[in-house]
Amino acid sequence: MITLTILLIVALLCVLVGCLTGLLTLVGVLASLFVGVLVGALAGYLAGRFMGTETSLGRNILMGVLGSFVGEFLFGLLGIHASGSFSSFAISVVGACICIWVGQKISK
C-alpha cells in the first residue's frame, strides 16, 4: 500500500513538472513572439524614417518583419550572414528599407 502511494505521488510530481515545463515553454514562445514584433516595429520605424515615409504602427511592424526575411535572403545571396543581435537588426532595417522602396515603386 505504501509503495502504491509513493508511486502515485511520484507520478503526480512528474505530471506537475511536465505541465510546468510546458507552461514555461509556452511563455517562452509567446515572449519570443512579442520581442520579435517589437524588434520588427522598431526596424520598420527606423526604415520609415530613413526612407522619409510616415506610416502607421501596423505597417511599421509588417515592414520590419517582412524586411527581416528579405534582408536575410538578400544578404544570404551575397554570402553575408548575421551572427549577432545587432547585425540581425541592421539587416532587418536594410530589408525593411528595400520593402518600402519596392512598395513606393509599385504604388506609383
KATA-V707837 format. One record per pair of residues at least 4 apart in sequence whose ideal C-beta (glycine too) atoms are under 6 Angstrom apart, sorted by sequence separation. I is the first residue (numbers start at 0). J is the second residue. If there is no record, write none. Layout:
i;j
I;J
I;J
This chain:
i;j
54;58
61;65
62;66
66;70
70;74
71;75
82;86
47;52
74;79
81;86
81;87
47;54
81;90
47;59
44;59
43;59
74;90
43;60
40;59
43;62
40;60
43;63
70;90
39;60
42;63
70;91
40;63
70;93
36;60
39;63
67;91
70;94
39;64
66;91
69;94
67;94
66;94
69;97
66;95
69;98
63;95
66;98
62;95
65;98
62;98
62;99
46;92
50;96
45;92
49;96
42;91
46;95
50;99
42;92
46;96
43;95
42;95
46;99
